[in-house]
């Protein structure tokens, strides 16, 4: 792989079938698996392992930038790597994301730079086999092929699209056709034929090649994305490129499969058998855990008694199961999912109900990530709310005020630098300060350890939207 290879990570999608862990404000790529690593972290580590230094481009929603940057930093890839983030103001499917990433890669590294397009929420368990398959893909990409990764089917899966393989093409095969998710009988026929692969949604191609094929087969996407790229702005002193909302809204919302891959005559497929999973349901998550003698699997503190084929995931409390079979039980701090094992593909229907009711649990967890740290709602009642606030070292909340609530801050650990009205004070461990409603205020962590505070709110209205920001280092004012 002598050509420059730039990993491009597409990080979007709500992962509604993995509720209540995956939510709109904390979606599937940020889910941690049993080993404590998130899917996005695993993707960064995988990208770094196969690309030997350089740049990694992430295309994600503007709201996920700070969480994504934290994950990139936590990967500790070394000084040879840099992260660039293209921030979408809204979801427009994968063709616009790939087009903008290709324009960025071509502008910075030239049209012959090879892009490895990865989804942020996939799992690959055999890194060595993946690297060997990527080498085959890169060989074909150097010949101006659009290469997709096909997965050797393990079962007649109806939840995946399929690729029918044509004649041999170097280390791969020509793609005869792409097929939508089939019925069970059709999937069985595909498996029996030995000529079909699962469509993984991962790609490898030159930046210039994909742009040429977009111009040829989806000229409206190419033209709108090019205009959008020309208007894109780099945020000074950061690694983010803001995609302008007005321009981006004009780019057609279409997948790269429909826009190009199903229309181009340059498409090839390389066959992969490297422990791939799209982690698309709780069934897929459960398969990552070793079973007991009765095929029960658990994450967290779990007791099984007289149970068969059970999966239980519990975040922070004991779950005991007695005399039940064939269930999935997912327990979080503020929501509990119980479903039959054969119904996990339908969890998204629960999310749709929650969204229709505007129930907060479709969107946020009890612990909410913010650019400066996290807050956890510990208790809520009439006219009061109690939060645990953690502020990262050298981070700061915005300069703000609330019209309808007052706040009492008690420092549990660390040191707080507080603006309270016209005063600036330092509040240490076991000390507190009171912020009346209508007072401009801000808290900053000037130290080198996390600042942990308990915040007690009181007032007639305690919604998160009762906030007026005057200054904010994270661009939210």
JOHU-V415054 format. One record per backbone hydrogen bond with DSSP energy under -0.5 kcal/mol. CO is the residue of the C=O (numbers start at 1). NH is the residue of the N-H. If there is no record, write none. Layout:
# JOHU-V415054
((CO & NH) (CO & NH))
This chain:
# JOHU-V415054
((4 & 6) (4 & 114) (5 & 7) (6 & 116) (7 & 57) (8 & 10) (8 & 118) (9 & 11) (9 & 59) (10 & 12) (10 & 120) (11 & 61) (15 & 18) (16 & 19) (18 & 21) (18 & 22) (21 & 23) (23 & 26) (26 & 23) (27 & 30) (28 & 31) (29 & 40) (31 & 39) (33 & 36) (37 & 33) (38 & 42) (39 & 43) (40 & 44) (41 & 45) (42 & 46) (43 & 47) (44 & 48) (45 & 49) (46 & 50) (47 & 51) (48 & 52) (48 & 53) (54 & 82) (55 & 7) (56 & 84) (57 & 9) (58 & 60) (58 & 86) (59 & 11) (60 & 88) (61 & 64) (62 & 65) (64 & 68) (65 & 69) (66 & 70) (67 & 71) (68 & 72) (69 & 73) (70 & 74) (71 & 75) (72 & 75) (72 & 76) (73 & 76) (78 & 81) (80 & 54) (82 & 56) (84 & 58) (84 & 86) (85 & 87) (85 & 241) (86 & 60) (86 & 88) (87 & 243) (88 & 62) (92 & 96) (92 & 254) (93 & 97) (94 & 98) (95 & 99) (96 & 100) (97 & 101) (98 & 102) (99 & 103) (100 & 104) (101 & 105) (102 & 106) (103 & 107) (104 & 108) (105 & 109) (105 & 110) (106 & 110) (110 & 113) (111 & 208) (113 & 207) (114 & 6) (115 & 117) (115 & 205) (116 & 8) (116 & 118) (117 & 203) (118 & 10) (119 & 122) (123 & 277) (125 & 127) (126 & 130) (127 & 131) (128 & 132) (129 & 133) (130 & 134) (131 & 135) (132 & 136) (133 & 137) (134 & 138) (135 & 139) (136 & 140) (137 & 141) (138 & 142) (140 & 143) (140 & 145) (141 & 144) (145 & 147) (146 & 268) (147 & 204) (148 & 150) (148 & 270) (149 & 200) (150 & 272) (151 & 198) (155 & 157) (160 & 182) (161 & 199) (162 & 179) (163 & 165) (163 & 197) (164 & 176) (164 & 177) (167 & 174) (169 & 172) (172 & 169) (173 & 269) (174 & 166) (174 & 176) (177 & 164) (179 & 162) (183 & 187) (184 & 188) (185 & 189) (186 & 190) (187 & 191) (188 & 192) (189 & 193) (190 & 194) (190 & 195) (190 & 196) (195 & 165) (196 & 153) (197 & 163) (198 & 151) (198 & 200) (202 & 149) (203 & 117) (204 & 147) (205 & 115) (206 & 210) (207 & 211) (208 & 212) (209 & 213) (210 & 214) (211 & 215) (212 & 216) (213 & 217) (214 & 218) (218 & 221) (218 & 222) (219 & 223) (220 & 224) (221 & 225) (222 & 226) (223 & 227) (224 & 228) (225 & 229) (226 & 230) (227 & 231) (228 & 232) (229 & 232) (233 & 242) (234 & 236) (235 & 238) (239 & 85) (240 & 235) (240 & 242) (241 & 87) (242 & 233) (242 & 244) (244 & 248) (245 & 249) (247 & 250) (248 & 251) (252 & 254) (254 & 95) (254 & 96) (255 & 259) (256 & 260) (256 & 261) (257 & 262) (260 & 263) (260 & 264) (266 & 146) (267 & 175) (268 & 148) (269 & 173) (270 & 150) (272 & 152) (274 & 125) (274 & 126) (275 & 125) (277 & 123) (281 & 285) (282 & 286) (283 & 287) (285 & 288) (286 & 289) (292 & 295) (294 & 309) (296 & 292) (297 & 312) (299 & 314) (300 & 302) (301 & 319) (303 & 321) (305 & 323) (308 & 326) (310 & 297) (311 & 329) (312 & 299) (313 & 331) (319 & 303) (321 & 305) (324 & 308) (326 & 341) (327 & 311) (328 & 339) (329 & 313) (329 & 331) (330 & 332) (330 & 337) (331 & 315) (335 & 332) (337 & 330) (339 & 328) (340 & 343) (341 & 344) (343 & 346) (344 & 347) (346 & 349) (346 & 350) (347 & 350) (347 & 351) (348 & 352) (349 & 353) (350 & 354) (351 & 355) (352 & 356) (353 & 357) (354 & 359) (355 & 358) (359 & 362) (360 & 363) (360 & 364) (362 & 24) (363 & 25) (366 & 368) (366 & 377) (368 & 375) (370 & 373) (372 & 392) (373 & 370) (374 & 390) (375 & 368) (376 & 378) (376 & 388) (379 & 386) (381 & 384) (383 & 459) (384 & 381) (385 & 457) (386 & 378) (386 & 379) (387 & 389) (387 & 455) (388 & 376) (389 & 453) (390 & 374) (390 & 392) (391 & 451) (392 & 395) (395 & 445) (398 & 400) (399 & 470) (399 & 471) (400 & 441) (401 & 468) (402 & 438) (404 & 460) (404 & 461) (406 & 458) (407 & 435) (408 & 456) (409 & 433) (410 & 454) (411 & 430) (413 & 452) (416 & 418) (416 & 427) (417 & 444) (418 & 420) (418 & 425) (419 & 442) (420 & 423) (423 & 420) (425 & 418) (426 & 428) (427 & 416) (428 & 431) (431 & 411) (433 & 409) (434 & 436) (435 & 407) (436 & 439) (440 & 421) (441 & 400) (442 & 419) (443 & 397) (444 & 417) (444 & 446) (445 & 394) (450 & 452) (451 & 391) (452 & 412) (452 & 413) (453 & 389) (453 & 455) (454 & 410) (454 & 456) (455 & 387) (455 & 457) (456 & 408) (457 & 385) (458 & 406) (463 & 466) (465 & 467) (468 & 401) (471 & 399) (472 & 475))
